[in-house]
Amino acid sequence: MLCCGSLAKVVADCEIVICTAIGRGAAGHLAQAGVRLAIVPEGTLVDAAVAQYRAGKLLAGGEPSACDHGHAHAAHGCKN
């Protein structure tokens, strides 16, 4: 299973991650890795989000969603 710390390692060479939702832990790991985060509305098409980013119209930022899966990271095998 890919955990939030592992996710940051996988995308560490990216300049930005575009997503519709992300937990606070994952957002923090991305920030520590120097990867910017852009949260777009659910239903946003990937091509549209990338086009907005390339045109300079998609700003990094957004509020991470709270982790609501009700258990500690160790419970789902996370080692990070």
Contact map, one row per residue, 1 for C-alpha under 8 A:
11100000000000000000000000000000000000000000000000000000000000000000000000011100
11110110000000000000000000000000000000000000000000000000000000000000000000000100
11111110000000000000000000000000000000000000000000000000000000000000000010001111
01111111000000000000000011001000000000000000000000000000000000000000000000000001
00111111100000000000000011001000000000000000000000000000000000000000000000000001
01111111110000000000000000000000000000000000000000000000000000000000000000000001
01111111111000000000000001000100000000000000000000000000000000000000000000000000
00011111111100000000000001001100101000000000000000000000000000000000000000000000
00001111111100000000000000000000100000000000000000000000000000000000000000000000
00000111111110000000000000000000000000000000000000000000000000000000000000000000
00000011111111001000000000000000001000000000000000000000000000000000000000000000
00000001111111100000000000000100111000000000000000000000000000000000000000000000
00000000011111100000000000000000001000000000000000000000000000000000000000000000
00000000001111111000000000000000001000000000000000000000000000000000000000000000
00000000000111111000000000000000011100000000000000000000000000000000000000000000
00000000000001111100000000000000001111000000000000000000000100000000000000000000
00000000001001111110000000000000001111000000000000000000000000000000000000000000
00000000000000011111000000000000000011110000000010000000000000000000000000000000
00000000000000001111110000000000000011110000000000000000000000000000000000000000
00000000000000000111110000000000000000111101000000000000000000000000000000000000
00000000000000000011111000000000000000110100000000000000000000011000000000000000
00000000000000000011111101100000000000000000000000000000000000011100000000000000
00000000000000000000111111100000000000000000000000000000000000011110000000000000
00000000000000000000011111110000000000000000000000000000000000011110000000000000
00011000000000000000001111111000000000000000000000000000000000000010000000000000
00011011000000000000011111111100000000000000000000000000000000000000000000000000
00000000000000000000011111111110000010000000000000000000000000010000000000000000
00000000000000000000000111111111000000000000000000000000000000000000000000000000
00011001000000000000000011111111100000000000000000000000000000000000000000000000
00000011000100000000000001111111111110000000000000000000000000000000000000000000
00000000000000000000000000111111111110000000000000000000000000000000000000000000
00000000000000000000000000011111111000000000000000000000000000000000000000000000
00000001100100000000000000001111111000000000000000000000000000000000000000000000
00000000000100100000000000000111111100000000000000000000000000000000000000000000
00000001001111111000000000000111111110000000000000000000000000000000000000000000
00000000000000111000000000000110011111000000000000000000000110000000000000000000
00000000000000011110000000100110001111100000000000000000000111000000000000000000
00000000000000011110000000000000000111110000000000000000011111000000000000000000
00000000000000000111100000000000000011111000000000000000000111110000000000000000
00000000000000000111100000000000000001111101000010000000000000000000000000000000
00000000000000000001000000000000000000111111000000000000000000000000000000000000
00000000000000000001100000000000000000011111000000000000000000000000000000000000
00000000000000000000000000000000000000001111100000000000000000000000000000000000
00000000000000000001000000000000000000011111110110000000000000000000000000000000
00000000000000000000000000000000000000000011111110000000000000000000000000000000
00000000000000000000000000000000000000000001111111000000000000000000000000000000
00000000000000000000000000000000000000000000111111100000000000000000000000000000
00000000000000000000000000000000000000000001111111110000000000000000000000000000
00000000000000000100000000000000000000010001111111111000010000000000000000000000
00000000000000000000000000000000000000000000011111111100000000000000000000000000
00000000000000000000000000000000000000000000001111111110000000000000000000000000
00000000000000000000000000000000000000000000000111111111110000000000000000000000
00000000000000000000000000000000000000000000000011111111111000000000000000000000
00000000000000000000000000000000000000000000000001111111110000000000000000000000
00000000000000000000000000000000000000000000000000111111110000000000000000000000
00000000000000000000000000000000000000000000000000011111111000000000000000000000
00000000000000000000000000000000000000000000000000011111111000000000000000000000
00000000000000000000000000000000000001000000000010011111111100000000000000000000
00000000000000000000000000000000000001000000000000001001111110000000000000000000
00000000000000010000000000000000000111100000000000000000011111000000000000000000
00000000000000000000000000000000000111100000000000000000001111100000000000000000
00000000000000000000000000000000000011100000000000000000000111110000000000000000
00000000000000000000000000000000000000100000000000000000000011111000000000000000
00000000000000000000111100100000000000100000000000000000000001111100000000000000
00000000000000000000111100000000000000000000000000000000000000111110000000000000
00000000000000000000011100000000000000000000000000000000000000011111000000000000
00000000000000000000001110000000000000000000000000000000000000001111110000000000
00000000000000000000000000000000000000000000000000000000000000000111110000000000
00000000000000000000000000000000000000000000000000000000000000000011111000000000
00000000000000000000000000000000000000000000000000000000000000000011111100000000
00000000000000000000000000000000000000000000000000000000000000000000111110100000
00000000000000000000000000000000000000000000000000000000000000000000011111110000
00100000000000000000000000000000000000000000000000000000000000000000001111111110
00000000000000000000000000000000000000000000000000000000000000000000000111111110
00000000000000000000000000000000000000000000000000000000000000000000001111111100
10000000000000000000000000000000000000000000000000000000000000000000000111111100
10100000000000000000000000000000000000000000000000000000000000000000000011111110
11100000000000000000000000000000000000000000000000000000000000000000000011111111
00100000000000000000000000000000000000000000000000000000000000000000000011001111
00111100000000000000000000000000000000000000000000000000000000000000000000000111
